[in-house]
Amino acid sequence: MSKAYLILADGHIFEGESFGASEEVTGEIVFTTGMTGYLETLTDKSYAGQIIAQTFPLIGNYGVIPEDFESGKIHARGYIVREWCRAPSNFRSEGALDSFLKTQGIVGLSGIDTRALTKIIRTQGVMNGRIARSVSGIDYNEINSYKIENAVSAVSCKAPYTHAALASPSADGYKVALMDFGLKENIIRELVKRGCAVTVFPHSASEEAVLACGPDGVMLSNGPGDPADNPGIIAEIGKLFESNTPIFGICLGHQLMALASGFKTRKMKFGHRGANQPVKDLGTGRVYITSQNHGYEVVRESVNRSIARELFINVNDSTNEGLEYISGGAARAFSAQFHPEAHGGPLDTGFLFDRFVSLMKGGQQCPWIHP
């Protein structure tokens, strides 16, 4: 192992040890609080352009399990842990974290005080940083000027493809058009196991192209970056609203639907990333524990109540976590800021997929389906 450093834009410097690829990299530093699911985190396209810091101290203990990946590769720019496990133990493991990062060309940094790093981000907000081999000649202008750009186009598929449905009594062969803004594979798995055939479209697909496949419903996936950086996508979603087709948006999809409706989004101080975010159902008062990964929010005060009503809020900071659209052609559309597909957990809100199937079946706004 050789020395490596994390240099934050505010001047803080952490000394640690390098692992993974032997490179230097600049990115937006974010932290995630998940105690497990590090493989899903690493392969989540929503982290494109970011350097991930894990708050849980030991990472890599169950090795590398390709079946658990959320995409074919790592999309984050770097990875920071307190300690990485050198001797993973799991019957499904196919290797160690260090080797995985090396083969993916991803820079790792271990041995730093991740608690102190997290406190800085929580206090000062998300900031840029650089994993470097040396602290001599630090270019803070280069660190500060870094910006995540063209994130959705970089991670979206390039052409449509289809997944066949599994036999299921719940969906009866419904067809779903899934717009890929940086999707997690478990969204597809959740639909397929409910008997839906899924056609995935690239981010650039027009409303006309999406509806030409004759879908019973449209899903808008998660993805990276600032939602407001996607005016073309927002315009096409606005057209989809007028089609009277059931629509279900997750994370970035949720934010894009809000922008298409004339609502506002903004960057959060440090976002929600982890598998322990409590969300309150405003209809029932019930609280669910959810998996989340986002740095932007829909501004609650901007929501036009004649167009949409709030479904969920975050218990910790009262930010918006879901909307149900109640007017015009969008009256069969709803969205969630959190991840109901939640691979690898928690599974509290998987019922939202059942609700989406019910909308495709019924043709009218359906009551909430709760476990």
Backbone hydrogen bonds, N-H to C=O, Kabsch-Sander energy under -0.5 kcal/mol:
donor,donor_aa,acceptor,acceptor_aa,energy
4,A,16,G,-2.0
5,Y,132,A,-3.0
6,L,14,F,-2.5
7,I,5,Y,-0.6
7,I,130,R,-2.9
8,L,6,L,-0.6
8,L,12,H,-2.9
9,A,128,N,-2.2
11,G,8,L,-1.9
14,F,6,L,-2.5
16,G,4,A,-3.2
17,E,110,S,-3.0
18,S,2,S,-2.9
19,F,108,G,-1.6
21,A,106,I,-2.5
23,E,21,A,-1.4
25,V,131,I,-1.8
27,G,129,G,-2.3
28,E,49,G,-1.5
29,I,27,G,-0.5
29,I,127,M,-2.7
30,V,28,E,-0.5
30,V,51,I,-2.3
32,T,53,A,-2.3
33,T,273,R,-2.2
41,T,37,G,-2.2
42,L,38,Y,-2.5
43,T,39,L,-1.8
44,D,41,T,-1.3
45,K,43,T,-0.6
47,Y,44,D,-1.7
48,A,45,K,-1.9
49,G,75,H,-1.0
50,Q,47,Y,-2.3
51,I,28,E,-2.9
52,I,50,Q,-0.6
52,I,78,G,-2.3
53,A,30,V,-2.5
54,Q,80,I,-2.5
55,T,32,T,-2.3
59,I,57,P,-0.6
59,I,83,E,-2.4
63,G,60,G,-1.5
64,V,95,G,-1.5
68,D,65,I,-2.3
69,F,66,P,-1.8
75,H,42,L,-1.1
76,A,42,L,-0.7
77,R,50,Q,-3.0
78,G,50,Q,-1.0
79,Y,107,V,-2.0
80,I,52,I,-3.1
81,V,109,L,-2.5
83,E,57,P,-1.6
85,C,59,I,-2.4
89,S,61,N,-2.7
93,S,90,N,-1.4
94,E,64,V,-2.9
100,F,96,A,-2.0
101,L,97,L,-2.6
102,K,98,D,-2.0
103,T,99,S,-2.6
104,Q,100,F,-1.5
105,G,101,L,-0.8
105,G,102,K,-1.1
106,I,101,L,-2.6
107,V,77,R,-0.8
108,G,19,F,-2.1
108,G,21,A,-0.5
109,L,79,Y,-2.3
110,S,17,E,-3.1
111,G,81,V,-0.5
111,G,82,R,-1.6
112,I,81,V,-0.8
114,T,112,I,-1.5
117,L,113,D,-2.0
118,T,114,T,-2.3
119,K,115,R,-2.1
120,I,116,A,-1.9
121,I,117,L,-2.0
122,R,118,T,-2.7
123,T,119,K,-1.9
124,Q,120,I,-3.2
125,G,121,I,-2.2
126,V,269,K,-3.0
127,M,29,I,-0.7
129,G,27,G,-2.5
130,R,7,I,-2.1
131,I,25,V,-2.6
132,A,5,Y,-2.7
132,A,130,R,-0.7
138,I,135,V,-0.7
140,Y,138,I,-0.9
143,I,139,D,-1.6
144,N,140,Y,-2.9
145,S,141,N,-2.0
146,Y,142,E,-0.6
146,Y,143,I,-0.9
149,E,147,K,-0.6
154,A,150,N,-1.4
155,V,151,A,-1.1
155,V,152,V,-0.7
156,S,152,V,-1.9
161,Y,200,V,-1.5
163,H,198,V,-3.2
166,L,192,V,-2.0
172,D,168,S,-0.8
173,G,195,G,-0.7
174,Y,171,A,-0.5
176,V,197,A,-3.1
177,A,217,G,-2.5
178,L,176,V,-0.6
178,L,199,T,-2.8
179,M,177,A,-0.6
179,M,219,M,-3.0
180,D,178,L,-0.5
180,D,201,F,-3.1
181,F,179,M,-0.9
181,F,222,N,-0.5
185,E,70,E,-1.4
187,I,184,K,-1.9
188,I,184,K,-0.7
189,R,185,E,-2.0
190,E,186,N,-2.4
191,L,187,I,-1.7
192,V,188,I,-2.9
193,K,189,R,-2.4
194,R,191,L,-0.8
195,G,192,V,-1.9
196,C,191,L,-2.1
197,A,174,Y,-2.4
198,V,163,H,-2.4
199,T,176,V,-2.7
199,T,197,A,-0.5
200,V,161,Y,-3.3
200,V,198,V,-0.6
201,F,178,L,-2.9
203,H,180,D,-0.5
205,A,202,P,-1.9
210,V,206,S,-2.3
211,L,207,E,-2.4
212,A,208,E,-1.3
213,C,209,A,-0.5
213,C,210,V,-0.9
214,G,211,L,-1.8
216,D,175,K,-2.8
217,G,175,K,-1.3
218,V,246,P,-2.9
219,M,177,A,-2.9
220,L,248,F,-2.4
221,S,179,M,-2.0
221,S,219,M,-0.5
229,D,226,D,-2.0
230,N,227,P,-1.3
234,I,230,N,-2.3
235,A,231,P,-2.1
236,E,232,G,-1.7
237,I,233,I,-2.3
238,G,234,I,-2.0
239,K,235,A,-1.3
240,L,236,E,-2.1
241,F,237,I,-2.1
242,E,238,G,-0.7
242,E,239,K,-0.8
243,S,240,L,-1.7
244,N,241,F,-0.9
245,T,240,L,-0.6
247,I,332,R,-1.5
248,F,218,V,-2.2
249,G,334,F,-1.9
250,I,220,L,-2.5
251,C,336,A,-2.7
253,G,221,S,-0.8
253,G,250,I,-2.3
255,Q,251,C,-2.0
256,L,252,L,-2.8
257,M,253,G,-2.1
258,A,254,H,-1.7
259,L,255,Q,-2.3
260,A,256,L,-2.3
261,S,257,M,-0.9
261,S,258,A,-0.6
262,G,259,L,-1.5
263,F,258,A,-2.5
266,R,297,E,-2.0
268,M,295,G,-3.2
272,H,294,H,-2.4
274,G,292,Q,-2.5
277,Q,290,T,-2.3
279,V,288,Y,-3.1
280,K,313,I,-3.1
281,D,286,R,-3.2
282,L,280,K,-0.7
282,L,311,L,-2.8
283,G,311,L,-0.5
285,G,281,D,-2.9
288,Y,279,V,-3.0
290,T,277,Q,-2.7
290,T,288,Y,-0.5
291,S,339,H,-0.5
292,Q,274,G,-3.1
294,H,272,H,-2.2
297,E,266,R,-2.4
299,V,264,K,-2.6
299,V,297,E,-0.5
300,R,298,V,-0.6
302,S,299,V,-1.5
303,V,300,R,-1.4
305,R,303,V,-0.7
307,I,304,N,-2.0
308,A,304,N,-2.3
309,R,324,E,-2.7
311,L,322,G,-2.2
312,F,322,G,-0.8
313,I,280,K,-1.6
314,N,319,T,-2.6
315,V,278,P,-2.4
316,N,278,P,-0.5
318,S,314,N,-2.2
320,N,298,V,-0.6
321,E,312,F,-2.5
322,G,312,F,-0.8
323,L,335,S,-1.4
324,E,309,R,-2.5
325,Y,333,A,-2.7
326,I,307,I,-2.8
327,S,307,I,-0.8
330,A,327,S,-1.0
331,A,328,G,-1.5
333,A,330,A,-1.5
334,F,247,I,-2.3
335,S,323,L,-2.5
336,A,249,G,-2.5
337,Q,321,E,-2.3
338,F,321,E,-0.7
339,H,291,S,-2.7
344,G,342,A,-0.7
345,G,342,A,-4.4
350,G,347,L,-1.4
352,L,349,T,-1.8
353,F,350,G,-1.6
354,D,350,G,-0.7
355,R,351,F,-2.0
356,F,352,L,-1.9
357,V,353,F,-2.2
358,S,354,D,-2.2
359,L,355,R,-2.1
360,M,356,F,-1.9
361,K,357,V,-1.9
362,G,358,S,-2.8
363,G,359,L,-1.9
370,H,368,W,-0.6
